[in-house]
Amino acid sequence: MTIIEGCDGECRPRVGVYALTSCYGCQLKLATVQKILEIANAVTFESFYMLSSASKMPADVDVAFVEGSVSTEKDLEELLEIRKHSRILVALGACSVNGGVQSWAEGELDYEELYSKVYGESKIDMKGLQATPISKHVEVDYYLPGCPPEEDEILYFISAFLFGTFPEPKDYPVCSECRLAGNPCILIERGEPCLGPVTTAGCKARCISFNVPCIGCRGPVPHDTAWFDSLALTFKNKGLSEEIVRHRFRIFGAHNPNLEPMLKKIYGGNK
């Protein structure tokens, strides 16, 4: 099996790394992995502006990594072109996968209200849009979550493509890694609003290991396997209000369709 059409196994995969509206942290993480030189010798970077000004956009590539949310019309135009010129498209990081913190106001404030709060009466050159994950606009083949993704996950994804196979997503929560790390449960024992039970693993429970409650930057566990209602019930039993729980979930999960049904199931009534 090969990800390159018409290749006998000796070809170097063509890779593109692109950024929409984002902080560029995911690209920076990819560009600074310890084995980046080995990766560069194994693939052909057709587009990666952080590494080379000779990059092209769009470029015909076998694998495209796309960072950032669709927050402007220019973002959308570029994303559609990237999808047309890519055999495999990977959503890279929290903004691309879940919309990022810039989509926090989804469903609460419309674009005009957001614009007014940020820019007032000032004008900007580009037409802005309500921030959305790239999957709202194009087909996404694989999701690499994180803010930014972990180095070992980046290497795993690239290695999988190089060997002609495909990366498998994690379908278990941060809690699993937290228990393996030997951490006490700061949700149950201290009443902290930790989202570890419903957040996709991969970070090795780094924040919780430093006594910082998980804020869900890696997004909800896929395939609807996370126990949103059980976690919310625990929140409720700890005396946390519906608004506190909603606010916590929305930081990185404003586009999660399970959020409001879960809150209604546990707290009753409407928003």
N, C-alpha and C positions, 0 to 999 in steps of 0.2 A: 504494500500500500504506500502511496506517496501523495503528498498534498499538491504536487506540481504536475499539471496535465502534460502528457507526452514526455515525461522524464523517466529515465531508466534507473533512477536511484542515485545518480552521480551529480545531479543538479543541486545548486544552492537555492533554497527558498528565497523568494523575494518578499521583503517585509516593509511595511509602511507604519510609521508611528505618527499619529495626528492628534491635535488638540483643538477642542472647541472651547466654550467658555469654562475656564477652570483656573486653578492656581499654578498649573504646570508641575505640581508635585509628583504626579504619577510618572510623567515622562522623565523627570529628574531621577526618580527612584530607578527606573529602567536603565537610564544612562549611566548610573553609578554603581550598578551591581558589580561585585568583585570580578566576575567572569565576563564582563562586557567585551573584552578584547577577544576572548575565545568565541563568544557569540558572533561578533563581527566577522570573524574568520569563517564561520559556519553558514552565515546567511548573507544576503545582499540587501542592505538597507537602501531601498529606492527613495524613501522619504523619511527623514528624521531630523527636523530642523535644529534640534538641540545638539545634534552631533555634526551636522554638515549643512552649510549654506547652499550646497549644490542640490538639495532635496527638491522634489517635484510634488505638486499637489494639483490634481490627483495623479497617482502613478499606478500602473498595472502591477498588482502585487498578489501574492498567494495568501498572505495573512496581513490584515490591517488591525492595529491596536488603536482604538479611539478613546481618548481621554476627554472628559468634560461633558456638560449638559448642553442641550439645544436651547439657547437663551437669546438668540438673535436670528433674523432671517438669513444672514450670512452663514451662521452655524448650520442651519438646515440645508442650504444650498450645498455647502461643502460636504456634509454628511451624505447626502444623496449621491454626490459624485464619487465619494469614497466607496460607498456600497456598490456602485456600478462597476468599479475597477478592482474589486477585491473578491477573491474566491471564498475566503473565510474572514469574518469580522468578529473581533473580540472587544467587548465593552471593558475598558480599562479604568478601574477605580470607582469610588462611590458616586461621583457626579454622573459618570456615564451609565453606571448600572442602575442607580436609584434616583438620580436627579440632583443629589448633593444638598448641602445646606441652603443653596440659593433657591431651592424649590420648597423651602420650609413653609411659605405662606400659601401653598397650593390649597384651594378651596376656601381660603379665609379672606384674601385680598386679591382683587383683579390686577391686571397689568398696569392700568392707569393709576391706581392707588399706590402700587409699589413704586412706579416711576416718580410720582410726586414726592414720596417720602425720601427717595434717594437723591433725585436731581432737582426737585423743586420746579422752578420755571425754566431751568436751563435746557438746552437742546443738545442732542447727541447725533452723530452722523449716521449711525446704523439704526435700523428698526429692531427694537427689542421684542422678545416673546416671553411668555411665562415659562420658566425653566422646566424642562422635562427630560426624563431619561431617553437615551437614543433609541431604545426599543419601541418608543411611541411612534417612531417615524420610519424605521427600517428593520429588516430582519437581522437579529443578532444571533450569531452561532454559539458564542461562548461568553461567559461572564467571569471576569477576574476582579472580585470585590476588594475593598480596602481603601483606607485614606491615609497613606497610599497602600497599594498591595505589598505584601511581604516579599522579600527577595527570593526566598525559596519557592514561593508560588510562581513568580515570574520565570525563574529558571525551569520549573516543572512544565509550565505551559509551552515555553519555547522548545524544550527538550522533547516534549510529546510530539509537537509538529515536525521536528527534525527527524524523529524516528518513525514517522508515518502513522502515528496513532493520534489519539485525541484526549485532551485532559478531562478528567472526571471532576465535577463540582463537589464541594463538601456539602453534605446534607445533614449535618449535625451542629449543635449550638456551641457557643463559646463556653458554656457551663462544662462541657465534656473536657475541654482543655484546662479549665480552671481547677477541676477536681484532680486531674492528673498532675497539676502543678502543686497540689497540696494546700491550696488556699481555703480558708474558711469562707462560708457563703455570707457575703456582706449584705445580701438581700434579706435572708432569713434571720441571721444573727444580729444585724445592726439596723435593719429596716431601711437600707439604702436603696434608691430606685434604680437598681441594676438591670439592664436589658440583656444580660448574658443568656438567659434561657431561650430567647427568641432571635438571637443574632448569629449569623453564619460564622462558624469557627474559622481559624486560620491565623489569628493573631497571637495564639498561645497565651491568651488571657493576660496580655501585657499590662493593661490599665489596672485590672483588678489586683494583679500581683503587687501593684504599688498603692493599693487601697483606694483606687479611683473607680467608681461605678461605671460599668459599660454604658455608653450612650448610643450603641448600635450603628457605628460608622460602617460596618461591613454589610449592613442590610439584613432583612429578615431571612431566616432559614428557608431554602427553596422547597417547592413541592407541598406547601401548606402543612409541613410537618411540625412547625413550632406550636407550642401550646400557648397561644396568645391569651386565651381565656383563663387558663390556670395562673399565668403570671399576673394578669390583671386582678384576679381574685386575691392573690397574695398581696398585691399592692393595696387593695381595698382593706384587707384584714390588718395591714400595717398602718391604716389611718390615712393613706394618701388619697387625695381627691381625684375625681375624674379629670379635672383640668390639668392637674400636675402630671397624671399619666399620659394624657393626650399630648401635652407639651413635650414630654420626654420622648415619646414615640416619633413625633413629627420632625425632630431635628434632622434625622436621616431617613425617615420613612413616610413623608407626607404623601407620596404616591402609592402607598401600600393600601390596596382595596379592602384588606381585612381589618383595618384600624377602627373605623366607626362601628361596623357590626359587632366587633369584639367589645368595645366600650359599652354599646347599648345592651349587649347580652349580660354584662356584669353589673353595670350601674343602673340600667333601666332608663326609660325616657329617651328623649332626643337631645341632640347637641344644643 
